[in-house]
């Protein structure tokens, strides 16, 4: 997929994911030149990095949430930002994969 190749039309799932993926890219200081992923291809490197970030942040969130009963609610302090990181990176990876099908 070259930069000049036209982007496919959005399916209903992509329409739901686009605002989340756009905000995630903005928060990660990786906003595309066009300002939105609607007009920009998500690179394979970004899809891969987002997938790994989802796996690591998601795993840590589950481990921390599981330990809340033993250690206490203080573990929710790091678990909540990790959960948002996992959800944002998952939406970006899924959006990019859907672009390329």
C-alpha positions as CSV (number, residue, x, y, z in Angstrom):
1,X,0.0,0.0,0.0
2,X,1.7,3.1,-1.2
3,X,1.1,6.6,0.1
4,X,-0.6,7.5,-3.2
5,X,-2.9,4.5,-3.2
6,X,-6.5,5.6,-2.3
7,X,-7.9,4.6,1.0
8,X,-10.8,2.2,1.2
9,X,-14.2,3.4,2.4
10,X,-14.8,3.0,6.1
11,X,-16.9,0.1,7.3
12,X,-19.1,0.5,10.4
13,X,-16.4,-0.8,12.8
14,X,-13.8,1.6,11.4
15,X,-16.2,4.5,11.9
16,X,-16.4,3.6,15.6
17,X,-12.7,3.1,15.9
18,X,-11.6,6.2,14.0
19,X,-12.2,8.8,16.8
20,X,-10.5,6.6,19.4
21,X,-7.5,5.8,17.1
22,X,-7.2,9.5,16.1
23,X,-7.1,10.6,19.8
24,X,-4.7,7.9,20.7
25,X,-2.3,9.0,17.9
26,X,-2.6,12.6,19.1
27,X,-1.9,11.6,22.7
28,X,1.2,9.6,21.6
29,X,2.5,12.7,19.7
30,X,2.2,10.8,16.5
31,X,-0.5,12.7,14.7
32,X,-0.4,12.2,10.9
33,X,0.3,15.2,8.6
34,X,-3.4,15.2,7.5
35,X,-4.5,15.4,11.1
36,X,-6.6,12.2,10.9
37,X,-6.2,8.5,10.1
38,X,-9.2,8.8,7.8
39,X,-6.9,10.2,5.1
40,X,-3.7,8.4,6.1
41,X,-2.5,4.8,5.8
42,X,-1.6,3.2,9.2
43,X,1.9,1.7,8.6
44,X,2.8,-1.9,9.4
45,X,5.3,-0.6,12.0
46,X,2.5,1.3,13.8
47,X,0.2,-1.7,13.6
48,X,2.9,-3.9,15.1
49,X,3.9,-1.5,17.8
50,X,0.3,-0.9,18.8
51,X,-0.3,-4.7,18.9
52,X,2.7,-5.2,21.2
53,X,1.6,-2.2,23.4
54,X,-1.9,-3.7,23.7
55,X,-0.5,-7.1,24.7
56,X,1.9,-5.7,27.4
57,X,-0.4,-3.0,28.8
58,X,-3.4,-5.4,28.7
59,X,-1.5,-8.1,30.5
60,X,-0.2,-5.7,33.2
61,X,-3.7,-4.3,33.7
62,X,-5.1,-7.8,34.3
63,X,-2.3,-8.7,36.7
64,X,-2.7,-5.4,38.7
65,X,-6.5,-5.8,38.7
66,X,-6.2,-9.3,40.0
67,X,-3.9,-8.2,42.8
68,X,-6.3,-5.5,44.0
69,X,-8.0,-7.9,46.4
70,X,-4.8,-8.9,48.0
71,X,-2.8,-5.7,48.0
72,X,-5.6,-3.0,48.0
73,X,-7.1,-0.5,45.7
74,X,-3.9,1.5,45.4
75,X,-3.1,-0.8,42.4
76,X,-5.9,0.9,40.5
77,X,-3.8,4.0,40.2
78,X,-1.4,2.4,37.6
79,X,-4.1,-0.1,36.3
80,X,-6.4,2.6,35.0
81,X,-3.9,4.4,32.7
82,X,-2.6,1.1,31.5
83,X,-6.2,0.0,30.6
84,X,-6.6,3.2,28.6
85,X,-3.3,2.6,26.9
86,X,-4.3,-0.9,26.0
87,X,-7.7,0.2,24.6
88,X,-6.2,3.0,22.6
89,X,-3.4,0.8,21.1
90,X,-5.9,-2.0,20.3
91,X,-8.2,0.4,18.5
92,X,-5.3,1.8,16.4
93,X,-4.0,-1.7,15.5
94,X,-7.5,-2.9,14.6
95,X,-8.2,0.2,12.6
96,X,-4.9,-0.3,10.7
97,X,-5.6,-3.9,10.0
98,X,-9.1,-3.2,8.8
99,X,-7.6,-0.6,6.4
100,X,-5.5,-3.3,4.8
101,X,-8.1,-6.0,4.3
